[in-house]
């Protein structure tokens, strides 16, 4: 038997016992050493119809058991496991959109990262295992998946040297976007948030200018960006006000990347003439990361180009997972919360 953190709601996470998953041919049993709480884990409306369930998809651990016919691994190997993997054969995969592949949307490990052990299915073993080099800790390994998502988003949005970047929301994804934009030689990086603690973190991790989200963003943006709006606007918060701000803050010929999920059924007004007709603005989204994005994320973390260990504000045992969910949901003086099931 093993212990898991069973999710019923953001305010109801229970420590329960369940059998250790049994593995089959081509599979792995992984002992979870660290599992990060993602902002989507506290997206309650998205989960509530499927509870109870064990969440957690930013997982690092060690091989505990090896299924028959599974080659290339040894007990004790340190690794990160991707919960979603593509088929590499469908229309979407062959056209560079692996993250909307139907297989990717159906794959997962069992039961979830907030558990002492997970079963890694055969397809995930083949396409979603990333061996951790000795210089990358388990905690740092949990950032590979979220950084892969950020990498994909900026690639699709055409981020390149010399662009001005506005990041709306300075939570975990916002800070990763700031760091990556800096790594890619953005000309100027501006960050917004309603939380002063997170604005401080945005500045620490590379934002040139921080603005309170309740200010008049386009006006302030022009004041700090040589009279111009932003070439690339990245929305890292689900607040409807931020979505509207994004449309008002993008420069002619620029791009808005809608990166974060919102509350259920959120819609925004669009002026076709103002946005599209004369201004050549691109509105786009991105979701998840491909295996190639994961490998690139690992390399950026290993090289120290993206500083992730400093982003960790809380390290909690499995029995404190409920507290972790509250910290992430409240989004006050926390940034990255890591659950350590073996603690």
Long-range contacts (C-beta under 8 A, 24 or more apart in sequence): 2-115, 2-116, 2-117, 3-115, 3-116, 3-318, 3-319, 3-341, 4-54, 4-111, 4-112, 4-114, 4-115, 4-116, 4-318, 5-54, 5-55, 5-56, 5-114, 5-115, 5-318, 5-321, 5-322, 5-339, 6-52, 6-53, 6-54, 7-41, 7-47, 7-51, 7-52, 7-53, 7-54, 7-55, 7-114, 7-325, 8-51, 8-52, 9-44, 9-48, 9-51, 10-42, 10-44, 10-325, 10-326, 10-329, 11-322, 11-325, 11-326, 12-322, 13-321, 13-322, 13-325, 14-52, 14-322, 15-318, 15-319, 15-321, 18-111, 18-115, 20-116, 20-117, 21-110, 21-111, 21-117, 21-118, 21-119, 22-119, 23-65, 23-67, 23-119, 23-120, 24-67, 24-68, 24-122, 25-67, 25-68, 25-69, 25-70, 25-122, 26-67, 26-68, 26-69, 26-70, 26-122, 26-125, 26-126, 27-67, 27-70, 27-119, 27-120, 27-121, 27-122, 27-125, 28-63, 28-65, 28-66, 28-67, 28-70, 28-73, 28-119, 28-120, 28-125, 28-129, 29-63, 29-64, 29-65, 29-66, 29-67, 29-117, 29-118, 29-119, 29-120, 30-59, 30-61, 30-62, 30-63, 30-64, 30-79, 30-81, 30-109, 30-117, 30-118, 30-120, 31-61, 31-62, 31-63, 31-64, 31-116, 31-117, 31-342, 32-56, 32-59, 32-60, 32-61, 32-113, 32-115, 32-116, 32-117, 32-118, 32-341, 32-342, 33-60, 33-61, 33-62, 33-138, 33-340, 33-341, 33-342, 34-59, 34-60, 34-61, 34-137, 34-138, 34-139, 34-141, 34-142, 34-338, 34-339, 34-340, 35-59, 35-60, 35-113, 35-114, 35-142, 35-338, 35-339, 35-340, 35-341, 36-113, 36-142, 36-143, 36-146, 36-336, 36-337, 36-338, 36-339, 37-321, 37-324, 37-325, 37-327, 37-328, 37-336, 37-337, 37-338, 37-339, 38-146, 38-172, 39-171, 39-172, 39-173, 39-260, 39-328, 40-261, 41-325, 41-328, 42-325, 42-328, 42-329, 43-261, 45-263, 45-264, 46-261, 46-264, 53-111, 53-112, 54-111, 54-112, 54-113, 54-114, 54-115, 55-112, 55-113, 55-114, 56-112, 56-113, 56-114, 56-115, 56-339, 57-83, 57-84, 57-108, 57-112, 57-113, 57-145, 58-113, 58-142, 58-143, 58-144, 58-145, 58-146, 59-83, 59-109, 59-113, 59-118, 59-142, 60-132, 60-138, 60-139, 60-141, 60-142, 60-144, 61-118, 61-138, 64-117, 67-122, 70-125, 73-129, 77-131, 78-131, 78-132, 78-134, 78-138, 78-141, 79-129, 79-130, 79-131, 79-132, 79-141, 80-129, 80-130, 80-132, 80-141, 80-142, 80-144, 80-145, 80-294, 80-298, 81-109, 81-118, 81-120, 81-124, 81-128, 81-129, 81-130, 82-124, 82-127, 82-128, 82-129, 82-130, 82-145, 82-291, 82-294, 83-107, 83-108, 83-109, 83-113, 83-124, 83-128, 83-145, 84-108, 84-128, 84-288, 85-123, 85-124, 85-126, 85-127, 85-128, 85-291, 86-127, 86-290, 86-291, 88-127, 98-290, 98-291, 99-152, 99-286, 99-287, 99-288, 99-289, 99-290, 100-287, 104-288, 113-339, 114-318, 114-321, 114-339, 114-341, 115-318, 115-341, 116-318, 116-341, 116-342, 127-291, 128-291, 128-294, 130-294, 130-295, 130-298, 132-298, 133-302, 135-302, 136-298, 136-301, 136-302, 137-309, 139-309, 139-312, 139-315, 139-338, 140-301, 140-308, 140-309, 141-298, 141-301, 142-338, 143-176, 143-297, 143-301, 143-306, 143-308, 143-311, 143-336, 144-294, 144-297, 144-298, 144-301, 145-289, 145-294, 145-297, 146-172, 146-173, 146-176, 147-176, 147-180, 147-289, 147-297, 147-300, 147-301, 147-306, 147-308, 148-288, 148-289, 148-290, 148-293, 148-294, 148-296, 148-297, 149-173, 149-259, 149-286, 149-287, 149-288, 149-289, 149-293, 150-176, 150-177, 150-180, 150-259, 150-297, 151-180, 151-289, 151-293, 151-296, 151-297, 151-300, 152-286, 152-288, 152-289, 152-290, 152-293, 153-177, 153-234, 153-257, 153-259, 153-286, 154-180, 154-181, 154-184, 154-232, 154-234, 154-257, 155-293, 156-257, 156-284, 156-286, 157-232, 157-234, 157-255, 157-257, 157-282, 157-284, 157-286, 158-232, 158-255, 159-184, 159-186, 159-232, 160-184, 161-185, 161-186, 161-187, 162-186, 162-187, 163-187, 163-231, 163-232, 164-188, 164-189, 164-190, 164-225, 164-228, 164-230, 164-231, 164-232, 164-251, 165-189, 165-190, 165-230, 165-231, 165-232, 165-233, 165-234, 166-190, 166-191, 166-192, 166-217, 166-221, 166-229, 166-230, 166-232, 166-233, 166-234, 166-246, 166-249, 167-191, 167-192, 167-202, 167-207, 167-234, 167-236, 168-192, 168-213, 168-217, 168-233, 168-234, 168-235, 168-236, 168-237, 168-242, 168-245, 168-246, 168-249, 169-193, 169-213, 169-235, 169-236, 169-237, 169-239, 169-242, 169-260, 170-195, 170-198, 170-199, 170-201, 170-202, 170-207, 170-210, 170-236, 171-198, 171-236, 171-237, 171-331, 171-335, 172-311, 172-335, 172-336, 173-236, 173-259, 173-260, 174-198, 174-202, 174-234, 174-236, 174-237, 175-201, 175-202, 175-205, 175-311, 175-335, 176-306, 177-234, 177-236, 177-259, 178-202, 178-205, 178-206, 178-207, 179-205, 179-206, 179-306, 179-307, 180-300, 180-306, 181-206, 181-232, 182-206, 183-300, 183-305, 183-306, 188-224, 188-225, 190-221, 190-224, 190-225, 190-230, 192-217, 192-242, 192-245, 193-237, 195-331, 195-332, 197-332, 197-333, 198-331, 198-335, 201-311, 201-335, 204-310, 205-307, 205-310, 205-311, 213-239, 213-241, 213-242, 213-245, 217-245, 217-248, 217-249, 218-245, 218-248, 218-249, 221-249, 229-254, 230-254, 231-255, 232-257, 233-257, 234-259, 235-259, 235-260, 236-260, 238-262, 238-263, 238-266, 240-266, 240-268, 243-268, 244-268, 244-269, 247-275, 250-281, 252-278, 252-279, 252-280, 252-281, 253-279, 253-280, 253-281, 254-281, 254-282, 255-281, 255-282, 255-283, 255-284, 256-281, 256-282, 256-283, 256-284, 257-284, 257-285, 257-286, 258-283, 258-284, 258-285, 259-285, 259-286, 308-336, 311-335, 311-336, 312-336, 312-337, 312-338, 313-337, 314-338, 315-340, 315-343, 316-340, 316-343, 317-341, 317-343, 318-343
